[in-house]
């Protein structure tokens, strides 16, 4: 996928585009509907493209901590968009200055740099300084430069509009199964395996520790059943069922939030490898045990329960 970083106006380009605009954090079922609709307009010489933002406007403009982290940081967004056939991503550096661009300037001076055959947005799309312009204004302005606009109604699950905000809340509360329904896939984080204190190995439960997760919405502290996908040269080479411990490790006086995974029936060295950990089910909350023996006993119970869930019992 071609990634074009945009700080002001996009570079002039004559490629015929079908363009989806939105933050698209999570690329949930509602976003997927936009992408499917866009593909209906693709003809032989057209390119499917997405115009998205580096940071959530609510965080940039209001410093709302709820929007500081992403469901799909850039590396995840690129990977998922590829699966939907997106060939180009306009990655817009959203700043307070960028937010001041008037609606007419955005369309007539920014989008006009591109050869947009059709623009796809959701019905709640807002743009221009203060977010004062909506889809009616978008259609009116786009008519001036011969861009056709498709406004897609909300995707609803059980009668309720799907939103990234709701999915964030579900994950932060450990409700990963409900989040999976709205995402149409399991929630995952991708990181590099880093060195830890090797305590898990000493306890008979060797774990991998994932680093560089600062950009993610982090799941509620606790123990989860999940899967771990091991990457080599940018491709998934192996997948293993795992137990995931997410949180602060109070029994061993852990420092900071950490995600660890114990890969069931796996042996090997994964240091420095890229691993994607996906969350299937929340098992229990984080507990401060009175000693390592109690911790080991609980980990054995967790593993047994995970095997039952995953159908690993012989």
N, C-alpha and C positions, 0 to 999 in steps of 0.2 A: 504494500500500500504506500502511495505517495503521501507524505505529510508536509504540509505547507504551514509554517509558523507565521501568524499574522499579528502585527503590533499596531498597524494603522490601517491603510488600505491594502487589500490583497493585490498581488501582482497581476497585471493584465494578462488575460489568457483567452484564447479563442476556442478551446475545447468545449464541445456541446455538453452541458451538465444538466442532470436532474439532481437537484440540491435539497437536502434535508437540513433544516436549521433547528438547533436546540441544544441545551446542556447535555442531554442524553446520559445523565449519570445513572448507572445501573443497566442501561439498555434493557429495560423491563418490557413487559408485554405491550404496553402503550407505545413505547419507542419502536418496538419490533413491527407494530402495525404501520407506523410511518415508513419504515424501510420497505416493507412489503408493498405498500401503496406506491412508493417511488419506483420500485422495480417494474411496475405495470407500465410505466411511461418510457422505459429504456428501449431504445431502438439501436440499430447496428452501430452507429457512430457516436452514441452517447456514453457518458461516463457517470456512474453513480457516485455522488460526493456528499459529504457531511460537513456542516459548518458548526463547530462546537467551541465551548469556552474552557479555558484553563482552570478557572476557579468559579465556584458558584457565586452568582451576583449577590445573593443574600449575605455571603461572608465578606465579599469585597466592600459592599456598600454599608452594611450594618454591623459587621464584625460578629455575626451570629455564630457562636461556637458550634451549633448543631450542624452547620454547613461547612465547617473547616476541612473535613475529611470526605473522601469520595467512596462510593460503592465500587466504581470502576476508575481508578487512576489511569493515566494515559496509556501505560503498557497494556492494561487489561482492555481498555476501550478499543485500542487498535486491533488486538487479537480477536475480539468479539465482532467488531465491525467487518473484519475480513470474512468472517463466516457468513455474513449477510450480503457479501458481494460488493462491499464498498471499496472503491478503487482510490479515492483521494479524501484526505481529511484536512480541512482548514482548521488549524488549532489556534484559536484566537486568544491572545493574552488579554484577559478581561481585567481592566483597572478602573479606578474612579474616573480617570480622564476618558477612557474609552466609553464609559457609561454615559458621558455627557453628549455623545454624538446625536444630533437630532434625527428624527425618523426619516425625514426627506433626504438628508445627507447620507444616511446609511444605505438607502435604496439607490438614489440617483448618482452617488459618487463612489460607493463601495461595491455594492452588488453589480453596478453597471460595468465594473472592471472585468466581470466574468461573462461568459456566454451561457447564461442560465436559460435553459429551455423550459423548465418547470421547477417551481419552488414548492416544497412540501413542509407544512407546519401543523402543529396541533391547534385545536380550537382555543386554547388558553394562551397562545403565543402573544407576548408583549415585546415591544422594542422601542428604541429611541429614548432620549433623555427622560429619566424618571419612569420609564416603562409606560408612558402615557398613550402610546399608539398600539392598536390591536389589529386583528386580521382585516377588518374593513379598510383601515388606512393602508395596510400592506397591499391589498388588492388594488386600491386606487393608485398608489405610487408605482406599483409594478406594471400597471397598464401603460404608463408613460414610456417604459423601456421594453415593452413587448415581452414581459415575463408572465407566464401563466402561473396561477397560484392554486394549489389544492389545500383546503383546510380540512383536517381529519378530526372527526369527533373523538371524544374520550373513549379509551378502551375501559370497559367496566368488568370487574370480577364480582360475581354475586350482587350485581346492582351498584357496586361502589367503584368510583373512579380510582384507578391505580396511580399512585404517586411515589416518587423517589423518597419523599419525606416519610411516608408510611413504612416503606421498606427499611429505611434507616432505623426507625423506631423498633421494628420487629427484630432486627439483628441486634440492636443494643440491648434488647430484652431477652435474648436467647431463643427467640421464636424463629429458628432457621427453616423449619419445615414450611411455615406460612410464608416466609420470604421466598422460598423456592417456588411456590405456586405463582407468585407475582412476577418473579424474575424469569420464569420458564427454564430455570437451571439452578443448580446449587450455588449458594454464595461461596466465594473462594477468595483467598489471599495468596499472593505469589511473592516469594522472597528467596534470598540466598541463604543456604545453610551455614550457620556460623558456629564457632566454638562456644560451648557453655562450660559448666563446672563438672560435667560428666557424672553427676549424682545419679541420674536415671540409670546409667549403665551399672553403677555399683549396686543399685537396688534391684537389678534384674529386669529393668524396663528401659532399655536404651532409647533415647529420644533425639530427634533433630530439632534444633532451635532455628527459627526463621528470623532473619534480620531485615531491616529496611522496610518496615510496614507502616511508617509514620503517615503515609497518605491515605490509609484505609479507614473506613468505618469499622471499628473493632467490636467483635461479638462480646456479649455479656460474659464476665469471668465465670468459668466453670469447665466441666468436662463434656466433650462431644464425641459422637461417632462420626467418622468422616472418611475421606479418601485422600491419598497423597499421590500426585502425579510428578514424576521425575523427568526433567527436561534435559536434553542434550542437543546442542547446536540449534536451539530454538524449537525443537520438536519434542512432544511427549514420547518417551521411550518405554516407561514402565508406569503402572498404576497399582497402588497397594491400599488395602483397607487399613484404617488407623484409628487410634484413640488420640484425641486432641485435648491438650490442657491449655486453656487460655486464661491469663490473669496474672496475679501478683505473687503466687507461691508462698503464702503466709507461713506454712510449716517450716520452710527453710529460709525464712526472712529474705525473700526475693526482693530485688530492686527493680521497679518499673514493670509495666505490662509486657508479657512475653507469650508467644504462641509456640508450643512444643508439640511434636507429634511422635507417637510410638507406632511404628509401622508393624502391623501384625505379621509374624512369620518372615520378617525380612532380616537379612544380615548383610552388612556392607558399610562402606565409608561414603558418606554423601557430602562431606565438607566441601564448600565452594560450589556445589550444584544448585541449580535453580529448581525449586519445588513449589507446586501449587497445592495448597491444602483446601479441600472443600468440606463444608459442614453439612452433615446429614441430619443429625438429631442431637438435641441437648439431653445429657444424661443427669447431671446434678450440678449444684452450685459448688463454688470453691469453699473448701473447709480447712481450718487450721487444726491439724491433728496434734495429739499430745506427744507424738514421737514417730520415728521412722517405721517402727513395726506396724503401727496403726495405718500409716500411709500405704505401706506395701500391701497390707490386707485389703484396703479399699481399692487399690489399683488392680489387684487380682479380681475383685468383684466387678470392677468396671470393665475389665477385659472380657470376663465371662459374659456380661450383659451385651457388650458390643458384638461378640461372636454370635450370640443368639439373635440379635437384631439383623446381623448381616448373613445369617444362615450358615455360619461356619461350623456349627456343632456337628460332629461326625455321628 
